[in-house]
Amino acid sequence: MKKSPEESSLEERLKPSIFSGSGFLGNDERPIDEIVADDLKELERHNIDKDKLAQLLKKAFDKVENGLGQEVQLSENLSGQFYEAKGRIPSPFRGDGVFEKGEARILHEPSGEEIIITALSLHLIAEHSFFQGKGSRYRLEPAKTYRLLKELE
């Protein structure tokens, strides 16, 4: 099926650019609607509420951001640190806002697994159910992310 001009325009904005560096899709060649649908199916398969996951991500992000660059112990098994960056980045979804750069790195100490949360990624998940494409630097695998953050409930 032929893409609408709006879909084609969004796909262009998701690619690497001066604003987004490596872009939002990584090496994922699926259309955005398929990426979103697959991630929502994964959440459903694992009985995870997307809004609850978005709240946990925001809770972790806010605590780490408020640590002003110092390591923050979020729970027995989770620590995080905020890395500030100058500037702002626009959402790839038109008219959706501009977000502060900077990233919260959350480490699950027992496993060594890490996730990176940005203000923009919080918005993309909460408003568009978009966890970004596979291979993207800021991709948050839905089930893994919940597994790591569920102790913050």
GROMACS elastic network, one bead per residue, 0.5 to 0.9 nm:
[ bonds ]
;  ai    aj funct       b0    kb
    3     6     6  0.79710   500
    3     7     6  0.59146   500
    3     8     6  0.62242   500
    4     7     6  0.51900   500
    4     8     6  0.62941   500
    4     9     6  0.85680   500
    5     8     6  0.50975   500
    5     9     6  0.60192   500
    5    10     6  0.86057   500
    6     9     6  0.50549   500
    6    10     6  0.61934   500
    6    11     6  0.86511   500
    7    10     6  0.51298   500
    7    11     6  0.61926   500
    7    12     6  0.86665   500
    7    32     6  0.87276   500
    8    11     6  0.51261   500
    8    12     6  0.63005   500
    8    13     6  0.88085   500
    9    12     6  0.51305   500
    9    13     6  0.64129   500
    9    14     6  0.88151   500
   10    13     6  0.50629   500
   10    14     6  0.62810   500
   10    15     6  0.89477   500
   10    32     6  0.87977   500
   10    92     6  0.66271   500
   10    93     6  0.65879   500
   10    94     6  0.79548   500
   11    14     6  0.50642   500
   11    15     6  0.66453   500
   11    25     6  0.89984   500
   11    31     6  0.79125   500
   11    32     6  0.74358   500
   11    92     6  0.86629   500
   12    15     6  0.54166   500
   12    16     6  0.84868   500
   12    92     6  0.88723   500
   13    16     6  0.77605   500
   13    17     6  0.76377   500
   13    20     6  0.87600   500
   13    23     6  0.80408   500
   13    24     6  0.85823   500
   13    91     6  0.88414   500
   13    92     6  0.53602   500
   13    93     6  0.79412   500
   14    17     6  0.82725   500
   14    20     6  0.81288   500
   14    23     6  0.55646   500
   14    24     6  0.51014   500
   14    25     6  0.63238   500
   14    92     6  0.60412   500
   14    93     6  0.87868   500
   15    20     6  0.79700   500
   15    21     6  0.86968   500
   15    22     6  0.72104   500
   15    24     6  0.62904   500
   15    25     6  0.65657   500
   15    26     6  0.83094   500
   16    19     6  0.79829   500
   16    20     6  0.59064   500
   16    21     6  0.53206   500
   16    24     6  0.72790   500
   16    25     6  0.83963   500
   16    26     6  0.87233   500
   17    20     6  0.52052   500
   17    21     6  0.53258   500
   17    22     6  0.68912   500
   17    23     6  0.64092   500
   18    21     6  0.57638   500
   18    22     6  0.88615   500
   19    23     6  0.83865   500
   19    88     6  0.85202   500
   19    89     6  0.60588   500
   19    90     6  0.73981   500
   20    24     6  0.73713   500
   20    89     6  0.70655   500
   20    90     6  0.84389   500
   20    92     6  0.88907   500
   21    24     6  0.88280   500
   22    25     6  0.82747   500
   22    26     6  0.70784   500
   22   136     6  0.74518   500
   22   137     6  0.77292   500
   23    26     6  0.66024   500
   23   136     6  0.71430   500
   23   137     6  0.85052   500
   24    92     6  0.85730   500
   24   132     6  0.54772   500
   24   133     6  0.61315   500
   24   134     6  0.89484   500
   24   135     6  0.89411   500
   24   136     6  0.58119   500
   24   137     6  0.79744   500
   24   138     6  0.75771   500
   24   139     6  0.78897   500
   25    28     6  0.55001   500
   25    29     6  0.75999   500
   25    30     6  0.87419   500
   25    32     6  0.84530   500
   25   132     6  0.57938   500
   25   134     6  0.65141   500
   25   135     6  0.70665   500
   25   136     6  0.55298   500
   25   139     6  0.83593   500
   26    29     6  0.84248   500
   26   132     6  0.79370   500
   26   133     6  0.55099   500
   26   134     6  0.56703   500
   26   137     6  0.71226   500
   26   138     6  0.89771   500
   26   139     6  0.82539   500
   27   133     6  0.71695   500
   27   134     6  0.61936   500
   27   135     6  0.52413   500
   27   136     6  0.70307   500
   28    31     6  0.84629   500
   28    35     6  0.84753   500
   28   132     6  0.89731   500
   28   133     6  0.52526   500
   28   134     6  0.51223   500
   28   135     6  0.66419   500
   28   136     6  0.81035   500
   29    32     6  0.88632   500
   29   133     6  0.82107   500
   29   134     6  0.88081   500
   30    33     6  0.81702   500
   30    34     6  0.61672   500
   30    35     6  0.62770   500
   30   133     6  0.81745   500
   31    34     6  0.53693   500
   31    35     6  0.64311   500
   31    36     6  0.88665   500
   32    36     6  0.61904   500
   32    37     6  0.85235   500
   32   130     6  0.81423   500
   32   132     6  0.85592   500
   32   133     6  0.80579   500
   33    36     6  0.51820   500
   33    37     6  0.60683   500
   33    38     6  0.85710   500
   34    38     6  0.59803   500
   34    39     6  0.84943   500
   35    38     6  0.52804   500
   35    39     6  0.62493   500
   35    40     6  0.86719   500
   35   130     6  0.75240   500
   35   131     6  0.82529   500
   35   132     6  0.76888   500
   35   133     6  0.67279   500
   35   134     6  0.87166   500
   36    39     6  0.52294   500
   36    40     6  0.61726   500
   36    41     6  0.86139   500
   36   128     6  0.80796   500
   36   129     6  0.60535   500
   36   130     6  0.55188   500
   36   131     6  0.74172   500
   36   132     6  0.83277   500
   37    40     6  0.51423   500
   37    41     6  0.61680   500
   37    42     6  0.86694   500
   37   129     6  0.85996   500
   38    41     6  0.50432   500
   38    42     6  0.62303   500
   38    43     6  0.87504   500
   39    43     6  0.63075   500
   39    44     6  0.86421   500
   39   129     6  0.78854   500
   39   130     6  0.79119   500
   39   131     6  0.73945   500
   39   141     6  0.80083   500
   39   142     6  0.66763   500
   39   143     6  0.88922   500
   40    43     6  0.50984   500
   40    44     6  0.62251   500
   40    45     6  0.85980   500
   40    50     6  0.78289   500
   40   129     6  0.73507   500
   40   142     6  0.84534   500
   41    45     6  0.60072   500
   41    46     6  0.86287   500
   42    45     6  0.50071   500
   42    46     6  0.63142   500
   42    47     6  0.84903   500
   42    48     6  0.84515   500
   42   142     6  0.71364   500
   42   143     6  0.69425   500
   43    46     6  0.52746   500
   43    47     6  0.59837   500
   43    49     6  0.67949   500
   43    50     6  0.69307   500
   43   142     6  0.64388   500
   43   143     6  0.64049   500
   44    48     6  0.59867   500
   44    49     6  0.75271   500
   44    50     6  0.88328   500
   45    48     6  0.77689   500
   46   143     6  0.68864   500
   48    51     6  0.88151   500
   48    52     6  0.76445   500
   48    53     6  0.73258   500
   48   142     6  0.86261   500
   48   143     6  0.76738   500
   48   146     6  0.76562   500
   49    52     6  0.52530   500
   49    53     6  0.63037   500
   49    54     6  0.86924   500
   50    53     6  0.50565   500
   50    54     6  0.61147   500
   50    55     6  0.86378   500
   50   125     6  0.80842   500
   50   126     6  0.77227   500
   50   129     6  0.76810   500
   50   142     6  0.85201   500
   51    55     6  0.62084   500
   51    56     6  0.87069   500
   51   125     6  0.87104   500
   51   126     6  0.67213   500
   52    55     6  0.50443   500
   52    56     6  0.63201   500
   52    57     6  0.86978   500
   52   153     6  0.89866   500
   53    56     6  0.50818   500
   53    57     6  0.62020   500
   53    58     6  0.86214   500
   53   126     6  0.89442   500
   53   142     6  0.81519   500
   53   145     6  0.80232   500
   53   146     6  0.61556   500
   53   149     6  0.81861   500
   53   150     6  0.82710   500
   54    57     6  0.51045   500
   54    58     6  0.61920   500
   54    59     6  0.85959   500
   54   122     6  0.67463   500
   54   123     6  0.87470   500
   54   125     6  0.66686   500
   54   126     6  0.58257   500
   55    58     6  0.50989   500
   55    59     6  0.60589   500
   55    60     6  0.86307   500
   55   122     6  0.89731   500
   55   126     6  0.85946   500
   56    59     6  0.50249   500
   56    60     6  0.61938   500
   56    61     6  0.84877   500
   56   146     6  0.80386   500
   56   149     6  0.64941   500
   56   150     6  0.74045   500
   56   152     6  0.67334   500
   56   153     6  0.70846   500
   57    60     6  0.52589   500
   57    61     6  0.60290   500
   57    62     6  0.85521   500
   57   117     6  0.73346   500
   57   122     6  0.69753   500
   57   145     6  0.84027   500
   57   146     6  0.86672   500
   57   149     6  0.74765   500
   58    62     6  0.59303   500
   58    63     6  0.84934   500
   58   117     6  0.86012   500
   58   119     6  0.84991   500
   58   122     6  0.66417   500
   59    62     6  0.53325   500
   59    63     6  0.62686   500
   59    64     6  0.86589   500
   59   152     6  0.80834   500
   60    63     6  0.53502   500
   60    64     6  0.61876   500
   60    65     6  0.85012   500
   60    74     6  0.72018   500
   60    80     6  0.81143   500
   60   104     6  0.81624   500
   60   106     6  0.78380   500
   60   117     6  0.86172   500
   60   149     6  0.79813   500
   60   152     6  0.78968   500
   61    64     6  0.52849   500
   61    65     6  0.59245   500
   61    66     6  0.84885   500
   61    80     6  0.86268   500
   61    82     6  0.82760   500
   61   103     6  0.82676   500
   61   104     6  0.58270   500
   61   105     6  0.84995   500
   61   106     6  0.84810   500
   61   117     6  0.65276   500
   61   118     6  0.75824   500
   61   119     6  0.80127   500
   61   122     6  0.87090   500
   62    65     6  0.50884   500
   62    66     6  0.60494   500
   62    67     6  0.86726   500
   62   104     6  0.86646   500
   63    66     6  0.52344   500
   63    67     6  0.65191   500
   63    72     6  0.75447   500
   63    74     6  0.75025   500
   63    80     6  0.85593   500
   64    67     6  0.51206   500
   64    68     6  0.75638   500
   64    69     6  0.78723   500
   64    70     6  0.81755   500
   64    71     6  0.76384   500
   64    72     6  0.59847   500
   64    73     6  0.85551   500
   64    74     6  0.79790   500
   64    79     6  0.83765   500
   64    80     6  0.57333   500
   64    81     6  0.55939   500
   64    82     6  0.56339   500
   64   104     6  0.61803   500
   64   105     6  0.81512   500
   64   106     6  0.82507   500
   65    68     6  0.59540   500
   65    69     6  0.72767   500
   65    80     6  0.89592   500
   65    81     6  0.74380   500
   65    82     6  0.52762   500
   65    83     6  0.82048   500
   65    84     6  0.85410   500
   65   102     6  0.88082   500
   65   103     6  0.81996   500
   65   104     6  0.66188   500
   66    69     6  0.81169   500
   66    70     6  0.89401   500
   66    72     6  0.89410   500
   66    82     6  0.82281   500
   67    70     6  0.52854   500
   67    71     6  0.68710   500
   67    72     6  0.61351   500
   67    80     6  0.88320   500
   67    81     6  0.72591   500
   67    82     6  0.71166   500
   68    71     6  0.86213   500
   68    81     6  0.82464   500
   68    82     6  0.67432   500
   68    83     6  0.85099   500
   68    84     6  0.85192   500
   69    72     6  0.86534   500
   69    81     6  0.58320   500
   69    83     6  0.61186   500
   69    84     6  0.74689   500
   70    80     6  0.84227   500
   70    81     6  0.59844   500
   70    82     6  0.72554   500
   71    79     6  0.67970   500
   71    80     6  0.56422   500
   71    82     6  0.77707   500
   72    78     6  0.86497   500
   72    79     6  0.54938   500
   72    80     6  0.52243   500
   72    81     6  0.61316   500
   72    82     6  0.88402   500
   73    76     6  0.73768   500
   73    77     6  0.81891   500
   73    78     6  0.62109   500
   73    80     6  0.65418   500
   73    81     6  0.89747   500
   74    77     6  0.77044   500
   74    78     6  0.52614   500
   74    79     6  0.52244   500
   74    80     6  0.70085   500
   74   106     6  0.88383   500
   74   152     6  0.75835   500
   75    78     6  0.50785   500
   75    79     6  0.69627   500
   75   151     6  0.72885   500
   75   152     6  0.69383   500
   76    79     6  0.82240   500
   76   109     6  0.87725   500
   76   151     6  0.87214   500
   77   107     6  0.81684   500
   77   108     6  0.56797   500
   77   109     6  0.54521   500
   77   110     6  0.65179   500
   77   148     6  0.89123   500
   77   151     6  0.84256   500
   78   106     6  0.67739   500
   78   107     6  0.56317   500
   78   109     6  0.60280   500
   78   110     6  0.86243   500
   78   148     6  0.80301   500
   78   149     6  0.80115   500
   78   151     6  0.86538   500
   78   152     6  0.89181   500
   79   105     6  0.83907   500
   79   106     6  0.58092   500
   79   107     6  0.53610   500
   79   108     6  0.68025   500
   79   109     6  0.72382   500
   80   104     6  0.66230   500
   80   105     6  0.53751   500
   80   107     6  0.59105   500
   80   108     6  0.88191   500
   81   103     6  0.83870   500
   81   104     6  0.57326   500
   81   105     6  0.54854   500
   81   106     6  0.67978   500
   81   107     6  0.86985   500
   82   102     6  0.71848   500
   82   103     6  0.57276   500
   82   105     6  0.63055   500
   82   106     6  0.87987   500
   83   102     6  0.55527   500
   83   103     6  0.53114   500
   83   104     6  0.63188   500
   83   105     6  0.77441   500
   84   101     6  0.70438   500
   84   103     6  0.65684   500
   84   104     6  0.86053   500
   85    88     6  0.86871   500
   85   100     6  0.81150   500
   85   101     6  0.53797   500
   85   103     6  0.78519   500
   86   100     6  0.77864   500
   86   101     6  0.63167   500
   86   102     6  0.74698   500
   87    99     6  0.85628   500
   87   100     6  0.62583   500
   87   101     6  0.57724   500
   87   102     6  0.86128   500
   88    98     6  0.62338   500
   88    99     6  0.52237   500
   88   101     6  0.51837   500
   88   102     6  0.88882   500
   89    92     6  0.89751   500
   89    97     6  0.86957   500
   89    98     6  0.54438   500
   89    99     6  0.52434   500
   89   100     6  0.64314   500
   89   101     6  0.64165   500
   89   120     6  0.77283   500
   90    93     6  0.82950   500
   90    94     6  0.86005   500
   90    95     6  0.88527   500
   90    96     6  0.76988   500
   90    97     6  0.60111   500
   90    99     6  0.61256   500
   90   100     6  0.89121   500
   90   120     6  0.81948   500
   91    94     6  0.69311   500
   91    95     6  0.78635   500
   91    96     6  0.57745   500
   91    97     6  0.58804   500
   91    98     6  0.59364   500
   91    99     6  0.73361   500
   91   120     6  0.68625   500
   91   123     6  0.85517   500
   91   124     6  0.79158   500
   92    95     6  0.87629   500
   92    96     6  0.77520   500
   93    96     6  0.56226   500
   93    97     6  0.83944   500
   93   124     6  0.87857   500
   93   128     6  0.89589   500
   94    97     6  0.79446   500
   95    98     6  0.88388   500
   98   120     6  0.80632   500
   99   118     6  0.88546   500
   99   119     6  0.61992   500
   99   120     6  0.57321   500
   99   123     6  0.88576   500
  100   118     6  0.83879   500
  100   119     6  0.65313   500
  100   120     6  0.76517   500
  101   118     6  0.71164   500
  101   119     6  0.71438   500
  101   120     6  0.79583   500
  102   117     6  0.87253   500
  102   118     6  0.63073   500
  102   119     6  0.76336   500
  103   116     6  0.63105   500
  103   117     6  0.56124   500
  103   119     6  0.75933   500
  104   115     6  0.82440   500
  104   116     6  0.56237   500
  104   117     6  0.51067   500
  104   118     6  0.63743   500
  104   119     6  0.89587   500
  105   114     6  0.67666   500
  105   115     6  0.58845   500
  105   117     6  0.64690   500
  105   118     6  0.89543   500
  106   113     6  0.84217   500
  106   114     6  0.55043   500
  106   115     6  0.53359   500
  106   116     6  0.62596   500
  106   117     6  0.78012   500
  107   110     6  0.88695   500
  107   111     6  0.85650   500
  107   112     6  0.64045   500
  107   113     6  0.59242   500
  107   115     6  0.67524   500
  107   116     6  0.89171   500
  107   148     6  0.86540   500
  108   111     6  0.58681   500
  108   112     6  0.55229   500
  108   113     6  0.53330   500
  108   114     6  0.61893   500
  108   115     6  0.86022   500
  108   148     6  0.65180   500
  108   149     6  0.86420   500
  109   112     6  0.51140   500
  109   113     6  0.72772   500
  109   114     6  0.86764   500
  110   113     6  0.81697   500
  111   114     6  0.88075   500
  113   148     6  0.82377   500
  114   148     6  0.86945   500
  115   138     6  0.80908   500
  115   139     6  0.85451   500
  115   140     6  0.69093   500
  115   141     6  0.89744   500
  115   145     6  0.72436   500
  115   148     6  0.86943   500
  116   137     6  0.82334   500
  116   138     6  0.61477   500
  116   139     6  0.81773   500
  116   140     6  0.76550   500
  117   120     6  0.83327   500
  117   121     6  0.63392   500
  117   122     6  0.71001   500
  117   138     6  0.70028   500
  117   139     6  0.89501   500
  117   140     6  0.80383   500
  118   121     6  0.50767   500
  118   122     6  0.63303   500
  118   123     6  0.87471   500
  118   138     6  0.77478   500
  119   122     6  0.52230   500
  119   123     6  0.65063   500
  119   124     6  0.88446   500
  120   123     6  0.50852   500
  120   124     6  0.61375   500
  120   125     6  0.86640   500
  121   125     6  0.61552   500
  121   126     6  0.84978   500
  121   130     6  0.81087   500
  121   131     6  0.71470   500
  121   132     6  0.80763   500
  121   138     6  0.73019   500
  121   139     6  0.83781   500
  121   140     6  0.85115   500
  122   125     6  0.54311   500
  122   126     6  0.61277   500
  122   127     6  0.84724   500
  122   131     6  0.88852   500
  123   126     6  0.51622   500
  123   127     6  0.57616   500
  123   128     6  0.76594   500
  123   129     6  0.89203   500
  123   130     6  0.88650   500
  124   127     6  0.55134   500
  124   128     6  0.52076   500
  124   129     6  0.63249   500
  124   130     6  0.52913   500
  124   131     6  0.69208   500
  124   132     6  0.82074   500
  125   128     6  0.55154   500
  125   131     6  0.56598   500
  125   132     6  0.85910   500
  126   129     6  0.59748   500
  126   130     6  0.80616   500
  127   130     6  0.80288   500
  128   131     6  0.86421   500
  130   133     6  0.82872   500
  131   134     6  0.88986   500
  131   138     6  0.81723   500
  131   139     6  0.57030   500
  131   140     6  0.54747   500
  131   141     6  0.69796   500
  131   142     6  0.72666   500
  132   135     6  0.86438   500
  132   136     6  0.65591   500
  132   137     6  0.88968   500
  132   138     6  0.69976   500
  132   140     6  0.70886   500
  132   141     6  0.87703   500
  133   136     6  0.56132   500
  133   138     6  0.86949   500
  133   139     6  0.61460   500
  133   140     6  0.88575   500
  134   137     6  0.87071   500
  134   139     6  0.63315   500
  134   140     6  0.87372   500
  134   141     6  0.83595   500
  135   138     6  0.84192   500
  135   139     6  0.68824   500
  136   139     6  0.50847   500
  136   140     6  0.88202   500
  137   140     6  0.88768   500
  140   143     6  0.87856   500
  140   144     6  0.78445   500
  140   145     6  0.63013   500
  141   144     6  0.54876   500
  141   145     6  0.58228   500
  141   146     6  0.85578   500
  142   145     6  0.52325   500
  142   146     6  0.62749   500
  142   147     6  0.86573   500
  143   146     6  0.52189   500
  143   147     6  0.61097   500
  143   148     6  0.86778   500
  144   147     6  0.50087   500
  144   148     6  0.62224   500
  144   149     6  0.86441   500
  145   148     6  0.52354   500
  145   149     6  0.61673   500
  145   150     6  0.83923   500
  146   149     6  0.50883   500
  146   150     6  0.55191   500
  147   150     6  0.56338   500
  147   151     6  0.82214   500
  148   151     6  0.73748   500
  148   152     6  0.89678   500
  149   152     6  0.57086   500
  149   153     6  0.78348   500
  150   153     6  0.56363   500
